[in-house]
Amino acid sequence: MPEAPLIVSDADPRWPGGPTDVHPIGDTSATSRLSTRHRRPTLIAFVKDAASENVLRDGLADVLPGGVDVRKGGIRAAISSMLKATTPSVLVVDISGEDEPLTALAQLADVVEPDVSVLVIGDVDGVDFYREVTRNLGANEYLLKPLTSDKVARHVGGLVVRRAPAAEGVQGGSLVVVTGVRGGVGATTLAVNLAGHFGVSMHRHTVLLDLDLHLGDASFLLNVKPGPGLRMCLETPERIDALLAERAAQPAAERLHVLAGEEQLTTKLHYTDHGAANLVAALRRRYKFIVADVPSRQEPFFDDLLKQAHQRVLVMTPTLASVRATLRLLSVSTKAEQAKRPIIVLNRVGSPGSLTRQQVEDALVMKVDVAVPDLPRPVAAAAAMGELAMISCSGFRGGILALARQVDTVGLLDSTAGIGPVKGTAGIRHTWRLFRRKP
């Protein structure tokens, strides 16, 4: 099979300012920004004092002979910069003088790529704080000021020369699988807008994955041209790595990319075992959120992807056929790592001739988690223009925000149970490592 070409769609809608700031389709500046993803900076440091800056430059002179990118400011400056810039392989942040250092580190984790190596420097002394930063948050190292050239060379320089990750060390992003209980219930529209919310509104590194290689519509709803990369990833899983998966995805916005295919209806997919697992593992190294639009058909690679999901979303409409299909799907057991049951989204509430929400909940013998009103005109208009429906339709946006709150259950940090009081940790929970630790 020939190598998949790197296709960059000419239609590249830009939403740098959030839902209310929509730039015209065809903004070519996105193409140049996309190319920077393949040229990640090796290291960027944010420090507050000149002494630390000088020590960093001296200590890294051997491993970075071209110079060190040291910027003035602490972790707040790092958060602001990483919202707009490409995440480096190694990031050094200064938390000295920060009132809530752990909360700030959690906020930083939301705006950087999952595979970044983070080294924290600061002025808070104590073993408990060190363990909190390195073990619970997963930062690679915490160094107490004042820095020395030897410390910088050993710890920061070590990250630079050994920045290739071990596969088993990846913590990575979350996979959210959106499935319609039957065809035509609007699952693709919800998946597209959920991914748009994470990638555009929340500035998280997000990829939208459309597993229907023959009839999938996710890429067209964002005016993005699908490519052959997804098929190659599924058929030759041994070739998958983070760079290949990244290049196969097409840009819809700066932090929203689409991985989809458009194969001939007569083309048979020669799916290989573990293709879905390898693809998800590669994507998790690059993206905070993977939103997958997965048909409810029983096919091997659909089933394998469902096994990888951190959270499942079932989309239904207020009809008896949808209720029946939902009950059947809910009877299928989920793996222990997933939520006890999928999130249930009742779409098109109030459509003519449909059941009421109460009737649906009575039939299901449970409450639905999210209800989205029936808004056929604005949703259809957004689809025709290749735009996010949540941008122009407040009623639809409310449903997407409610779904996002259900899906984004990853908290910040743990309360400091088991350790002494640390400034800035009140009311914070630990549920996963925010940064991936490298060897």
Buried (B, 14 or more C-beta within 10 A) or exposed (E): EEEBEEBBBEBBBBBBEEBEEBBEBEBEEBEEBBEEBEEBBBBBBBBBBEEBBBBBBBBBBEBBEEEBBBEEBBBBBBBEBBEEBBBBBBBBBBBBEBEBBBBBBBBBBBBBBBBBBBBBBBBBEEEBBBBBBBEBBBBBBBBBBEBEBEBBBEBBBBBBEEBEBEEEEBBBBBBBBBBBBBEEBBBBBBBBBBBBBBBBBBBBBBBBBBBBBEEBBBBBBBBBBBBBBBBBBBBBBEEBBBEBBBBBBBBBBBBBBBBBBBBEEEEEBEBBEEBBBBBBBBBBBBBBBBBBBBBBEEBBBBEBBBBBBBBBBBBBBBBEEBBBBBBEBBEEEBEEEBBEEBBBBBBBBEBEEBBEBEEBBEBBEBEBBBBBBBBEEBBEBBBEBBBBBBBBBEBBBBBBBBBBEBBBEBEBBBEBEEBEEBEBBEEBEBEBBBBBBBE
